[in-house]
Amino acid sequence: MEKIKVGILGATGSVGQKFIQLLSEHPYFEITSLAASERSAGKTYKDAVNWFMQTPIPEKISNIIVSTCVPNMDCKIVFSGLDAGVAGEIEEDFAKAGYAVISNSKNHRFDPDVPLMIPEVNSEHLELIKEQKYGKGFIITNPNCSTIGLSIPLKPIDDLFGIETVSVVTMQALSGAGYPGVSSLDIIDNVVPFIGGEEIKMETEPLKILGKYNNGKIEEAKINISAQCNRVAVIDGHLECVSVKLKKEATEDQIIECWKNFSGEPQKLNLPTAPKFPIHYFEQDNLPQPKLQRNIDKGMAVSIGRLRKCSILDYKFVILSHNTIRGAAGAAILNAELLAQKGLVG
Ligand code: NAP
């Protein structure tokens, strides 16, 4: 198919750079516009950005002139990696002007007519777009990075056995704080037991994600979730120690089986960014680890290990997912691929 023109809002930031890296050779999409703050506008991308990806700035991107975030960009889709302080209004302006807005920011995640999408988990929530009042444009959001890593393994367990309670303790990577993020003197030889706003996101977002679409609305899942979030000195990859209480009895083998068999719409449609297997289970006692597993299946798979009985709830296990790929830019690109395949953009 002819490539769909896309723009990136917040193109100079940590998520924006990841968008550029992941989209530079994309089979469906072609980057035609880049936007950021007044500080960057008017400069070529290479002069505006402090590029810190491990691959060079793609040739055809480096001389694009960065614009301000006004909806006169030559594209159909805009990916937003905007600072949450400004994302809300700018994203609405673009939707009203007829663009498909695919956002990473928190601002619209709980709008009742906005899908909070993980395509393997709740692609049927796309129906919500029909309820939006933006005319031809619309907004889709992806969840917070640690919520995505948590919700994917919870989905097949909830479908088969029902989940009553979840307790999760995270060890979250530095790249999740954007660039330059946490100062080196704060994080070397240290763990910071606080990430602003993160625990409430982890306790509420899975309820909408695992909720049921019914007649233009989402009925939220009824699960008690308690989260404790910590920043650790890892560059990429959030690790999460999870305990769950189930509604029905399950064996360890049944749980591992349901993870191994799990797949969804992106796998069925063979979307370019979809992992072949959304969940990889590791039998080794010392896995998963950020350095070893974060890039599995293009950084889009969730790795799990250490499933065992919990003496307080029923089972406990460890999850790892790449926060800027599966948890941010890759997640948004997968959402856009699903829209393109369903004929909703282009
Ligand atoms: P970041 O590195 O601080 O980048 C922020 C971007 O927003 C920059 O491009 C910046 O442009 C732009 N911006 C700031 N103020 C602006 C304004 N007044 N008008 C227009 N543009 C403005 O942040 P990030 O880590 O990429 O995060 C971006 C968003 O994604 C946040 O909402 C964050 O919560 C969310 N998110 C991040 C992650 C992650 O792992 N990092 C994961 C999931 C979700 P200038 O360079 O011109 O200032």
Boltz pocket constraint, residues with backbone or C-beta under 6 A from the ligand:
constraints:
  - pocket:
      binder: B
      contacts: [[A, 9], [A, 10], [A, 11], [A, 12], [A, 13], [A, 14], [A, 15], [A, 16], [A, 35], [A, 36], [A, 37], [A, 38], [A, 39], [A, 40], [A, 41], [A, 48], [A, 69], [A, 80], [A, 81], [A, 82], [A, 83], [A, 84], [A, 86], [A, 87], [A, 104], [A, 105], [A, 106], [A, 143], [A, 144], [A, 145], [A, 175], [A, 176], [A, 177], [A, 178], [A, 179], [A, 323], [A, 324], [A, 327], [A, 328]]
      max_distance: 6.0
